[in-house]
Amino acid sequence: MADQQDWNFPFEGPLDEVFPALHTAQNAWLSQIDSLTAPDRKTHELIRMVCTVILRNAAGVRRHAMLAKEVGASWEEVLGAIMLTLPGFGLLPAVEAIPHARAGFDAAPEVEED
């Protein structure tokens, strides 16, 4: 069996298998987004989580809720960000996202306070 990679996203394995150069270029592009210095990292993860709520991408909601907690977001901030999607995108995407966000948030390691 071929050496298995630990991909961040489920689409990465199939993409790399068929289009390795495209996968490499996409990772380089995404790393540039991750290197933005503003907004701060917590806000960055909350915004990305909200985008995945709007897209109804459960895996993305889990991932970005986890990353938001890792950089200092509270559950109230995660939940509040989700609820801000309500006026523009409706109740259902927000309500569907809450358990996925909770699962991601709870999976994140506890952040040590200074």
ZADOMAR-611108 format. One line per 3 residues: number of its first residue (from 0); their letters; for each residue x, y, z of C-alpha. Coordinates in Angstrom, 2 decimals, m for minus. Layout:
% residues N
NUM	a	X Y Z; ...
END
This chain:
% residues 114
0	mad	0.00 0.00 0.00; 1.26 3.46 m0.88; 2.47 5.78 1.83
3	qqd	m0.60 7.61 3.17; m0.43 11.36 3.72; m2.10 13.09 6.64
6	wnf	m4.23 15.55 4.66; m6.10 18.40 6.36; m9.08 18.04 4.01
9	pfe	m10.73 14.93 2.53; m10.40 16.26 m1.04; m6.60 16.52 m0.84
12	gpl	m5.76 12.85 m1.45; m7.80 12.49 m4.64; m6.68 15.92 m5.88
15	dev	m3.00 15.13 m5.25; m3.34 11.76 m6.96; m4.77 13.25 m10.17
18	fpa	m3.32 16.78 m10.17; m0.28 16.94 m7.87; 0.98 20.26 m9.27
21	lht	m2.45 21.86 m8.79; m2.57 20.53 m5.22; 0.88 21.99 m4.51
24	aqn	m0.13 25.35 m5.98; m3.37 25.39 m4.00; m1.48 24.70 m0.76
27	awl	0.95 27.53 m1.53; m1.96 29.90 m2.19; m3.78 28.89 1.00
30	sqi	m0.61 29.31 3.05; m0.48 32.92 1.88; m4.02 33.47 3.20
33	dsl	m2.91 31.95 6.50; 0.01 34.37 6.65; m2.17 37.51 6.68
36	tap	m1.33 39.68 9.67; m4.74 41.37 9.80; m7.26 40.60 11.00
39	drk	m5.81 38.90 14.05; m5.73 35.11 14.00; m8.82 34.64 16.22
42	the	m10.93 36.90 14.00; m9.47 35.20 10.93; m10.65 31.77 12.14
45	lir	m14.08 33.08 13.17; m14.57 34.62 9.71; m13.49 31.42 7.99
48	mvc	m15.84 29.44 10.26; m18.74 31.75 9.36; m18.00 31.22 5.67
51	tvi	m18.25 27.46 6.18; m21.53 27.92 8.08; m22.92 29.78 5.08
54	lrn	m21.69 27.03 2.75; m23.19 24.40 5.10; m19.81 22.69 5.22
57	aag	m19.91 20.73 8.49; m16.26 19.64 8.31; m15.18 23.25 7.78
60	vrr	m17.30 24.45 10.71; m15.69 21.83 12.97; m12.17 22.66 11.79
63	ham	m12.44 26.44 12.11; m14.24 26.27 15.46; m11.38 24.11 16.71
66	lak	m8.76 26.47 15.30; m10.60 29.49 16.73; m10.47 27.95 20.19
69	evg	m6.78 27.12 19.75; m6.07 30.82 19.19; m8.17 31.99 22.12
72	asw	m11.82 32.20 21.06; m14.42 31.39 23.69; m17.49 29.25 23.01
75	eev	m19.59 32.42 23.28; m17.53 34.05 20.49; m17.87 30.99 18.27
78	lga	m21.62 30.77 18.89; m22.07 34.52 18.44; m20.25 34.43 15.10
81	iml	m22.54 31.62 13.92; m25.64 33.55 14.99; m24.49 36.59 13.00
84	tlp	m25.18 34.56 9.84; m28.87 34.34 10.72; m30.21 37.60 9.22
87	gfg	m28.62 37.06 5.82; m28.65 33.30 5.46; m31.48 32.04 7.63
90	llp	m32.02 29.99 10.74; m31.37 26.51 9.34; m27.67 26.88 8.37
93	ave	m26.92 28.45 11.76; m28.78 25.82 13.76; m27.26 22.98 11.71
96	aip	m23.77 24.40 12.34; m23.99 24.57 16.14; m23.35 20.87 16.92
99	har	m20.48 20.76 14.41; m18.93 23.87 15.92; m19.34 22.43 19.41
102	agf	m17.64 19.18 18.35; m14.70 21.09 16.87; m14.48 23.45 19.83
105	daa	m14.51 20.57 22.31; m11.85 18.69 20.30; m9.39 21.57 20.56
108	pev	m6.80 21.46 23.31; m7.36 23.80 26.23; m5.63 27.13 25.79
111	eed	m3.36 28.11 28.64; m3.95 31.61 29.93; m0.98 33.87 30.65
END
